[in-house]
């Protein structure tokens, strides 16, 4: 087994679009996203990263197989709905790298790839001269009927990476949940890291 993580951007990402679409559909079916996606939608969405000049995707590959991925691009190149909360905050959106989704097949979790994804994206922010990284996470009620038991959210991992949850920075994004006939809005909350020069406080597996 040869497991590696590479940063890919621009036209170099094109050969991986179909693999990334399949990966996202498979992983995002899990709680808390419960996303009922389609290959056509995913491939169209992923082309955002082909077109954004400063976007990057961290690809985790086992041999030639894509088993995980994590994306990022400057906030100024994101959609208006993602940018809006920062435009009404103390942050300068021109200083922010927006961290998109991280997806990883279950059998590859617990091997440090989550840290590799954050390390790679934070390094990309520094390369671009950006001082803030941020992402948003879906909010699900504790009694959600599809919440697995046991379930460990990633909040402690994110906090150890230096991210602070910001309930005041939020947005609603829509997608079809499993067994939903149509898209419905889901509340999303941002987590923000300001100082990219300091290492994470603690390492979690």
Secondary structure, DSSP 8 states (H G I E B T S, - for coil): --EEEEEE-GGGGGGGHHHHHHHHHHHHTSTTT-B---HHHHHHHHHHHHH-TT-EEEEEEETTEEEEEEEEEEGGGS-HHHHHHHHTSSS-GGGEEEEEEEEE-GGGTTSSHHHHHHHHHHHHHHHHT--EEEEEEE---TT-TT--SS---SHHHHHHTT-EEEEEEEEEEEE-BTT-SS-EEEEEEEEEE--TTS--S----
